[in-house]
């Protein structure tokens, strides 16, 4: 999907209702991740949310989606969402005209876990800090084709259950929802049904194994964690914020302790650890150079206030930032902060961005729109020949005879020409290309001259002046039925003559 999203274009988000399959377009997201939607129509495009903006709110939405996947009844979403799609507005316009075919729409589907990681993420081997921190190398995703399928079977994990999450898992993240598992208690022995999240781990031989993170009813903060008992401060922080708030020495390998970040996974209620050594030095977050004091606080696992950060859309914001060991990313929180601090500055930034987007749209709209007009082989009941199709594909006005409109019983002839601005075919009584070229009104074809004069211009001649219905295609004079009706009308309009004729018939002749 990445190659289809342009950084300089407005991006819109569509969601699909899990129960009805109905597609909606997102117009707003609040700080808790709740969304407002409208019908995905071209008329509503201007009101749709630009997902480049309000990054923190978008992140909250994706978090809520991940919670919904595990527990729909308590996610806070009134209508559970099945799929999410993100695309630039020119793609949206194209799909609207095609009535959102599923095979095309699927190209723009996003994985909530991957999208969340991309927005504020942190890869397991390299500090990225939401895409704007200092890093010393590039993390390469794991090759999921090397997953040990036999090991997966022993752990009672179905391939089809993990397949939707493989992209996120290949980057070191856990599955973004709970997965049903039925692991063996011992090789070939009894199996116990359970559930949990799954991550991937590369082995020494190059193979990749699935690592289960089993669900438990509630957090167990009293049991030793890798040989270390948590103190009261760490327990309180974990329950309040989900993070220990400090680095804890853990024995991950026998006889060797190392400092680790500790986070409570809210889905599984299990504690997750991330060695400090797996995270590079944090020097910069979202455009802000950190002070030495902030760097020390990050290294110590504390929550750090960072002011004047720049979102992907270019707007400014403040936030508390902390390492999340469970999902290997940064957590951004905003409790107690003035969210309107940069409102005027951000308003100017958004206005400038909107102007730039409109200018970009003008530059590319003609080329993109031209490709979007569908030239049918059959137009209003008429099979187009190869010459007509090629002419329309070239954008030229093309004459088509005997077309029929729905609800009408008379055929009509017209010039047809693609309208690239509106993405449709326009119909004309005369050749619009010739009229534009000559700068003059062009007369209709000879066979339609009388029809156009009577039907469209209100003109008549002696033969047609009493006709009260439109002439048919190419008709020059009234039909037999029209002539009969015309004569009857003439008689009704001259009652004095009929009365004189009847009186003369009744009166005796005078000799």
Legacy VTK file of the C-alpha trace (Angstrom):
# vtk DataFile Version 3.0
C-alpha trace
ASCII
DATASET POLYDATA
POINTS 511 float
0.000 0.000 0.000
2.888 2.410 0.736
3.571 3.154 -2.919
-0.023 4.342 -3.310
0.118 6.931 -0.551
1.698 10.270 -1.383
3.036 12.357 1.473
1.870 15.597 -0.150
-1.761 14.550 -0.649
-4.747 14.402 1.660
-5.370 10.871 2.940
-8.836 9.681 3.894
-9.932 6.687 5.948
-12.789 4.282 5.271
-14.101 1.670 7.696
-16.262 -1.394 7.149
-18.942 -2.452 9.612
-18.202 -5.985 10.811
-21.848 -7.079 10.934
-23.405 -5.438 7.867
-20.316 -5.020 5.689
-21.384 -1.406 5.052
-18.607 0.995 4.076
-18.336 4.390 5.803
-15.939 7.334 5.549
-14.412 8.874 8.686
-15.014 12.584 9.322
-13.633 12.916 12.855
-11.791 11.050 15.617
-11.770 12.203 19.247
-8.976 11.795 21.782
-10.423 8.466 22.959
-10.402 6.961 19.465
-14.163 7.260 18.837
-15.026 8.038 15.221
-17.754 9.860 13.316
-18.647 8.707 9.804
-20.658 9.611 6.703
-21.511 7.894 3.436
-18.408 7.567 1.199
-19.544 9.850 -1.627
-17.705 12.428 -3.686
-20.010 15.108 -2.269
-18.757 14.302 1.248
-15.050 14.341 0.352
-14.454 17.863 1.673
-15.748 16.875 5.124
-13.600 13.755 5.463
-10.808 13.676 8.021
-7.273 14.097 6.714
-5.528 11.237 8.504
-2.223 13.112 8.237
-3.532 15.315 11.047
-4.302 14.616 14.717
-1.818 11.741 14.831
-2.471 11.051 18.499
-6.220 10.693 17.899
-5.653 8.322 14.975
-3.349 6.269 17.191
-6.105 6.107 19.820
-8.503 4.803 17.163
-6.166 1.994 16.121
-5.597 1.068 19.763
-9.361 0.849 20.215
-9.620 -1.348 17.136
-7.080 -3.754 18.593
-9.020 -3.859 21.873
-12.224 -4.491 19.919
-10.650 -7.488 18.184
-10.190 -9.148 21.573
-13.339 -7.982 23.360
-15.926 -6.342 21.036
-18.470 -5.802 23.807
-16.123 -3.626 25.843
-14.167 -1.820 23.126
-16.294 1.354 23.242
-17.073 1.116 19.523
-20.851 1.098 19.010
-20.460 -0.680 15.666
-17.569 -3.176 15.560
-15.252 -2.492 12.621
-14.042 -5.274 10.376
-11.596 -3.516 8.031
-9.867 -0.145 7.668
-8.707 1.434 4.399
-6.507 4.507 3.868
-5.997 6.198 0.495
-5.260 9.569 -1.097
-8.284 11.549 -2.235
-7.672 11.005 -5.967
-7.852 7.243 -5.367
-11.025 7.778 -3.322
-12.570 9.650 -6.254
-11.666 6.808 -8.601
-13.144 4.143 -6.327
-16.349 6.169 -5.806
-16.969 6.064 -9.560
-16.383 2.303 -9.554
-18.722 1.817 -6.543
-15.822 0.549 -4.410
-15.141 -2.894 -5.957
-13.816 -5.179 -3.160
-10.781 -6.340 -5.154
-9.666 -2.724 -5.716
-10.528 -1.580 -2.196
-8.461 -4.392 -0.689
-5.308 -2.813 -2.147
-5.696 0.035 0.365
-6.491 -2.025 3.454
-4.250 -1.371 6.481
-3.330 -3.534 9.461
-4.085 -1.627 12.705
-0.962 -2.985 14.430
1.325 -2.044 11.545
-0.320 1.362 11.140
0.024 2.036 14.853
3.670 0.998 14.776
4.339 3.216 11.757
2.797 6.256 13.470
4.538 6.069 16.824
6.468 2.899 16.470
9.592 1.400 17.634
11.061 -1.641 15.964
12.426 -4.329 18.253
16.031 -3.904 17.210
16.236 -0.217 16.356
14.899 2.939 18.005
12.719 4.809 15.507
10.588 6.964 17.796
7.601 7.441 15.543
9.793 7.778 12.491
11.707 10.814 13.714
14.541 9.800 16.035
18.179 9.058 15.532
18.825 5.458 14.474
22.017 3.723 13.462
20.705 0.902 11.263
17.630 -0.288 9.412
15.569 -3.153 10.773
14.726 -5.803 8.216
11.482 -7.762 8.660
11.693 -11.484 9.317
11.039 -13.891 6.448
7.697 -15.430 7.456
8.171 -18.270 4.949
10.727 -19.666 7.415
8.179 -20.126 10.216
8.409 -23.641 11.657
4.980 -25.094 10.774
5.547 -28.273 12.800
6.293 -26.192 15.901
3.150 -24.183 15.176
1.138 -27.420 15.145
2.609 -28.580 18.469
1.563 -25.286 20.026
-1.958 -25.729 18.694
-1.842 -22.568 16.577
-3.698 -22.557 13.252
-1.938 -20.902 10.341
-5.115 -19.158 9.184
-5.453 -17.539 12.627
-2.011 -15.915 12.532
-1.886 -15.140 8.819
-3.738 -11.784 9.125
-1.119 -10.599 11.646
2.057 -11.794 9.925
3.061 -8.399 8.570
3.088 -6.813 12.020
4.688 -9.901 13.561
7.471 -9.901 10.963
8.560 -6.521 12.390
8.786 -7.934 15.904
5.303 -6.983 17.107
2.814 -9.359 18.662
-0.426 -10.304 16.932
-2.836 -7.409 17.243
-5.570 -9.606 18.704
-5.955 -12.736 20.810
-5.570 -16.055 18.987
-7.126 -19.364 20.038
-4.495 -22.009 20.870
-4.566 -25.682 21.831
-0.980 -26.551 22.877
0.362 -29.987 23.844
1.179 -30.308 27.541
3.959 -32.716 26.533
5.010 -34.174 23.158
2.118 -36.256 21.876
0.196 -35.714 25.110
-2.962 -33.980 26.218
-3.840 -30.567 24.778
-5.262 -27.653 26.761
-7.367 -24.993 25.021
-6.335 -21.411 25.769
-5.738 -18.101 23.998
-3.150 -15.359 23.806
-1.068 -13.154 21.556
1.777 -14.466 19.424
5.141 -13.074 18.385
7.931 -14.456 16.200
11.516 -15.238 17.185
14.393 -16.054 14.877
16.354 -19.150 15.883
20.097 -19.844 15.619
19.535 -22.157 12.622
17.676 -19.395 10.732
14.209 -20.837 11.282
11.460 -18.773 12.923
9.279 -19.984 15.778
6.012 -18.664 17.127
6.219 -17.504 20.750
2.884 -17.673 22.632
1.996 -14.986 25.181
-0.796 -16.690 27.077
-3.771 -14.815 28.518
-4.300 -14.779 32.281
-7.361 -13.600 34.173
-5.543 -10.845 36.059
-1.974 -9.534 36.419
0.256 -11.418 38.829
2.616 -8.749 40.115
3.737 -10.668 43.193
5.456 -13.561 41.429
9.182 -13.126 40.654
9.846 -11.828 37.151
12.955 -13.488 35.728
14.294 -13.942 39.216
13.383 -10.467 40.498
10.484 -9.454 42.754
8.871 -6.170 41.774
8.892 -3.418 44.396
5.794 -1.448 45.407
6.675 1.514 43.205
6.910 -0.634 40.062
3.642 -2.421 40.910
1.783 0.861 41.424
3.124 2.279 38.153
2.184 -0.869 36.220
-1.387 -0.767 37.507
-1.740 2.997 36.940
0.007 3.505 33.592
0.893 0.052 32.280
4.634 0.761 32.534
6.998 0.141 35.455
8.289 3.707 35.202
11.875 2.611 35.752
14.452 0.108 34.533
14.509 -3.232 36.399
17.443 -5.662 36.546
16.240 -9.059 35.275
18.000 -12.396 34.777
17.009 -13.189 31.195
19.862 -15.689 30.842
21.195 -17.901 33.663
23.661 -16.037 35.843
23.403 -12.792 33.891
21.228 -9.818 34.869
20.579 -6.864 32.606
18.443 -3.692 32.785
15.006 -4.029 31.151
11.878 -2.027 30.501
8.733 -3.721 31.892
5.184 -3.179 30.596
1.825 -4.756 31.397
0.157 -6.146 28.255
-3.467 -5.052 28.649
-4.743 -7.828 26.359
-3.082 -10.782 28.043
-2.551 -9.304 31.553
0.989 -10.610 31.326
4.227 -8.698 31.962
6.489 -8.115 28.970
10.136 -7.130 29.085
12.457 -5.403 26.658
16.205 -5.215 27.344
17.572 -1.673 27.303
20.354 -2.976 25.049
17.772 -3.590 22.309
17.032 0.141 22.170
19.594 2.536 20.772
20.312 5.964 22.286
17.267 8.234 22.085
18.498 11.629 20.899
15.528 13.065 19.025
11.757 12.490 18.970
9.486 13.921 16.282
11.819 16.777 15.446
12.768 17.694 19.024
16.392 17.369 20.152
16.352 15.941 23.674
18.275 17.471 26.535
20.748 15.388 28.488
18.238 15.169 31.323
15.505 13.867 28.998
17.881 11.274 27.551
18.700 10.019 31.040
14.999 9.822 31.920
14.269 7.759 28.792
17.176 5.453 29.531
15.815 5.007 33.068
12.327 4.034 31.767
10.593 7.133 33.078
7.814 9.123 31.384
9.273 12.234 29.734
7.514 15.476 28.757
8.566 16.516 25.241
7.316 19.902 24.005
6.985 21.202 20.463
6.994 17.860 18.661
5.974 17.814 14.984
3.392 15.333 13.737
3.532 13.731 10.300
1.130 16.401 9.051
3.473 19.164 10.224
1.406 20.355 13.197
2.927 20.967 16.638
2.018 19.184 19.868
3.281 18.374 23.377
3.137 14.956 24.984
4.490 12.583 27.594
6.557 9.840 25.964
7.556 6.482 27.427
8.921 3.185 26.125
6.283 0.433 25.823
7.962 -2.975 26.153
4.811 -4.974 25.343
4.354 -3.543 21.850
7.936 -2.296 21.333
7.005 1.293 20.633
6.560 4.668 22.305
3.445 5.472 24.319
2.227 9.077 23.927
-0.079 10.475 26.624
-1.490 13.971 27.133
-3.070 14.102 30.596
-2.999 17.615 32.076
-1.496 19.245 28.975
-2.921 22.241 27.130
-4.023 20.707 23.808
-4.811 24.182 22.418
-1.329 25.589 22.973
-0.469 25.519 19.259
-3.992 26.009 17.897
-3.290 29.236 15.972
0.039 28.011 14.620
-1.473 24.657 13.626
-4.413 26.404 11.950
-1.987 28.305 9.725
-0.045 25.110 9.010
-3.229 23.256 8.002
-4.368 26.148 5.790
-1.015 26.197 4.029
-1.121 22.419 3.629
-4.644 22.600 2.225
-3.562 25.206 -0.326
-0.612 23.016 -1.326
-2.896 19.972 -1.637
-5.301 21.889 -3.873
-2.452 23.084 -6.078
-1.099 19.554 -6.360
-4.565 18.255 -7.183
-4.900 20.786 -10.016
-1.585 19.676 -11.494
-2.411 15.974 -11.534
-6.207 15.891 -11.834
-6.426 15.982 -15.636
-3.988 13.139 -16.158
-5.503 10.982 -13.417
-9.132 11.714 -14.307
-8.612 10.893 -17.980
-7.679 7.364 -17.091
-10.733 6.962 -14.888
-13.457 7.381 -17.560
-14.871 4.032 -18.643
-15.730 3.762 -22.358
-18.456 1.121 -22.744
-18.876 -1.192 -25.716
-22.626 -0.598 -25.575
-24.083 2.889 -25.001
-27.799 3.372 -24.262
-28.671 0.223 -26.202
-26.327 0.871 -29.150
-23.361 -1.416 -29.849
-20.408 0.905 -30.546
-18.106 -0.065 -33.375
-14.327 -0.120 -33.045
-13.943 3.299 -34.661
-16.395 4.919 -32.223
-14.736 3.304 -29.193
-11.259 4.463 -30.274
-12.585 7.956 -30.947
-14.097 8.192 -27.453
-10.959 6.747 -25.855
-9.012 9.511 -27.596
-11.333 12.083 -26.013
-13.004 13.070 -29.294
-16.650 13.880 -29.911
-18.316 10.875 -31.593
-21.701 10.668 -33.345
-23.975 7.843 -32.146
-27.398 7.052 -33.656
-30.604 5.479 -32.304
-29.809 5.552 -28.584
-32.649 4.997 -26.125
-33.074 6.630 -22.715
-34.803 4.790 -19.896
-38.498 5.611 -19.725
-38.630 7.046 -23.251
-40.006 5.312 -26.334
-38.278 7.379 -29.023
-34.638 6.887 -30.108
-32.327 9.857 -30.444
-29.046 10.701 -32.108
-26.322 12.716 -30.387
-22.662 13.623 -30.284
-20.954 11.973 -27.299
-17.750 13.229 -25.706
-15.816 12.304 -22.517
-15.926 14.950 -19.764
-12.669 14.359 -17.865
-13.396 16.981 -15.243
-16.635 15.278 -14.161
-15.571 11.740 -15.052
-18.573 10.989 -17.321
-19.813 11.097 -20.925
-21.614 14.250 -22.113
-24.224 14.348 -24.908
-24.623 17.181 -27.483
-27.018 18.021 -30.334
-24.064 19.133 -32.424
-20.351 18.444 -32.590
-18.750 20.297 -29.622
-15.256 19.887 -31.067
-16.244 21.595 -34.338
-18.149 24.332 -32.555
-15.160 25.068 -30.334
-12.745 24.998 -33.248
-14.840 27.210 -35.566
-16.166 29.490 -32.844
-19.653 29.161 -34.306
-22.865 27.236 -33.778
-22.988 24.094 -35.882
-26.166 22.974 -37.608
-27.571 19.547 -36.814
-27.244 16.730 -39.342
-29.591 16.918 -42.350
-31.728 13.972 -41.288
-32.364 15.603 -37.914
-32.834 19.188 -39.088
-36.643 19.142 -39.011
-36.763 17.120 -35.797
-34.407 19.527 -33.987
-36.280 22.570 -35.321
-39.660 21.293 -34.143
-38.706 19.543 -30.934
-35.952 21.806 -29.589
-36.358 25.212 -31.236
-40.179 25.444 -31.360
-40.223 26.100 -35.077
-42.865 24.736 -37.498
-43.672 24.542 -41.163
-47.023 23.993 -42.879
-46.786 20.234 -42.425
-45.860 20.276 -38.743
-47.513 23.357 -37.266
-50.381 21.378 -35.693
-48.301 18.424 -34.421
-48.523 18.323 -30.616
-45.959 15.498 -29.987
-42.192 15.442 -30.637
-41.141 14.189 -34.064
-39.339 10.873 -34.219
-35.704 10.550 -35.266
-35.293 11.864 -38.842
-39.033 12.596 -39.268
-39.793 15.356 -41.800
-43.626 15.444 -41.700
-46.500 14.152 -39.534
-47.266 10.426 -39.445
-50.676 9.207 -40.669
-51.947 9.204 -37.073
-50.560 12.659 -36.393
-52.124 13.965 -39.651
-55.544 12.504 -38.701
-55.324 14.093 -35.243
-54.208 17.352 -36.834
-57.314 17.328 -39.102
-59.585 16.610 -36.138
-58.060 19.504 -34.237
-58.664 21.727 -37.248
-62.352 20.758 -37.299
-62.784 21.415 -33.584
-61.233 24.855 -33.947
-63.859 25.857 -36.649
-67.352 25.166 -35.135
-69.112 27.870 -37.227
-68.253 26.086 -40.460
-69.605 22.755 -39.106
-72.858 24.438 -37.992
-73.337 26.089 -41.404
-72.810 22.728 -43.119
-75.423 21.007 -40.924
-77.983 23.859 -41.453
-77.509 23.722 -45.185
-78.105 19.983 -45.146
-81.389 20.319 -43.227
-82.875 23.238 -45.226
-84.827 22.391 -48.446
-83.463 23.701 -51.680
-85.375 26.597 -53.272
-86.022 26.122 -56.869
LINES 1 512
511 0 1 2 3 4 5 6 7 8 9 10 11 12 13 14 15 16 17 18 19 20 21 22 23 24 25 26 27 28 29 30 31 32 33 34 35 36 37 38 39 40 41 42 43 44 45 46 47 48 49 50 51 52 53 54 55 56 57 58 59 60 61 62 63 64 65 66 67 68 69 70 71 72 73 74 75 76 77 78 79 80 81 82 83 84 85 86 87 88 89 90 91 92 93 94 95 96 97 98 99 100 101 102 103 104 105 106 107 108 109 110 111 112 113 114 115 116 117 118 119 120 121 122 123 124 125 126 127 128 129 130 131 132 133 134 135 136 137 138 139 140 141 142 143 144 145 146 147 148 149 150 151 152 153 154 155 156 157 158 159 160 161 162 163 164 165 166 167 168 169 170 171 172 173 174 175 176 177 178 179 180 181 182 183 184 185 186 187 188 189 190 191 192 193 194 195 196 197 198 199 200 201 202 203 204 205 206 207 208 209 210 211 212 213 214 215 216 217 218 219 220 221 222 223 224 225 226 227 228 229 230 231 232 233 234 235 236 237 238 239 240 241 242 243 244 245 246 247 248 249 250 251 252 253 254 255 256 257 258 259 260 261 262 263 264 265 266 267 268 269 270 271 272 273 274 275 276 277 278 279 280 281 282 283 284 285 286 287 288 289 290 291 292 293 294 295 296 297 298 299 300 301 302 303 304 305 306 307 308 309 310 311 312 313 314 315 316 317 318 319 320 321 322 323 324 325 326 327 328 329 330 331 332 333 334 335 336 337 338 339 340 341 342 343 344 345 346 347 348 349 350 351 352 353 354 355 356 357 358 359 360 361 362 363 364 365 366 367 368 369 370 371 372 373 374 375 376 377 378 379 380 381 382 383 384 385 386 387 388 389 390 391 392 393 394 395 396 397 398 399 400 401 402 403 404 405 406 407 408 409 410 411 412 413 414 415 416 417 418 419 420 421 422 423 424 425 426 427 428 429 430 431 432 433 434 435 436 437 438 439 440 441 442 443 444 445 446 447 448 449 450 451 452 453 454 455 456 457 458 459 460 461 462 463 464 465 466 467 468 469 470 471 472 473 474 475 476 477 478 479 480 481 482 483 484 485 486 487 488 489 490 491 492 493 494 495 496 497 498 499 500 501 502 503 504 505 506 507 508 509 510
